[in-house]
């Protein structure tokens, strides 16, 4: 069980702060609920059962885990997508996984796709842009907490530590 004021990752919403844990009557039984506040969303609120098995909920990375993840970025491969029709499904799966390594793989895949399309004189599609933004937002917001820096500075921090921003190998 998470504690009040703890940061967690909640499904595709990403980083949230546990604002409260409250009991509510449901079908004559008292059930515990988390009151979550999504990071970066002033006034946003999500109420979800403590025993929610539908969405992934986990603690944010520790400082040690964050540094280990950043130092291992070069070893994370992009997502293999054989057919364009699978693209959005694979992106959704990566986001729902709540796994930082999957978010990095997704970012690498999308950056590679962006460079390929640019070489052909095309821009990244709206869908690809949207998923890249969401993956970066989730990753950078999570890493900002254990690193103690604003999410807007995480990409530069990664680049300075690894010598390069997240890129596909």
LINVENDA-V912022 format. One record per run of one state. SS is the DSSP state (2 for helix, 1 for strand, 0 for the rest). FROM is the first residue (numbers start at 0). LEN is the number of residues. If there is no record, write none. Layout:
# LINVENDA-V912022
ss;from;len
SS;FROM;LEN
SS;FROM;LEN
This chain:
# LINVENDA-V912022
ss;from;len
0;0;6
1;6;4
2;10;3
1;13;13
0;26;2
1;28;10
0;38;7
1;45;4
0;49;7
1;56;3
0;59;3
2;62;9
0;71;1
2;72;3
0;75;8
2;83;13
0;96;3
2;99;20
0;119;6
2;125;22
0;147;3
2;150;12
0;162;7
